[in-house]
Amino acid sequence: QVQLVESGGGLVQPGGSLRLSCVVSGFTFRSSVMSWYRQSPGKERDLVATINGFGGITNYADSVKGRFTISRDNAKNTLYLQMHSLKPEDTAVYYCHALYTNYWGQGTQVTVSS
């Protein structure tokens, strides 16, 4: 049974930081290209960042470059998203996704507000 379980979301003030985690089971995590997406109310789900199986290649949406870092620990079957300098426009539900599959997590809410 495939499972992707996100955690780490919450309420944070502008300029603050959060780290999201996604624990994966049921498929070969280490060989999977993984990603984070986000979706705000009334908007499409947008790609935030991707990382290849060994973690050596990452890509970011322009809106988060220099502020967010995607990483992975293949020994723990866990994907991370470290977020710094958060802005109100980063408010969204963040989803973990295995690219080229239909495997998605349930999402974790990130709210950036004073």
Secondary structure, 3 states (H helix, E strand, C coil): CCEEEEECCEEECCCCCEEEEEEEECCCHHHCCEEEEEECCCCCCEEEEEECCCCCCEEECCCCCCCEEEEEECCCCEEEEEECCCCHHHCEEEEEEECCCCEECCCEEEEECC
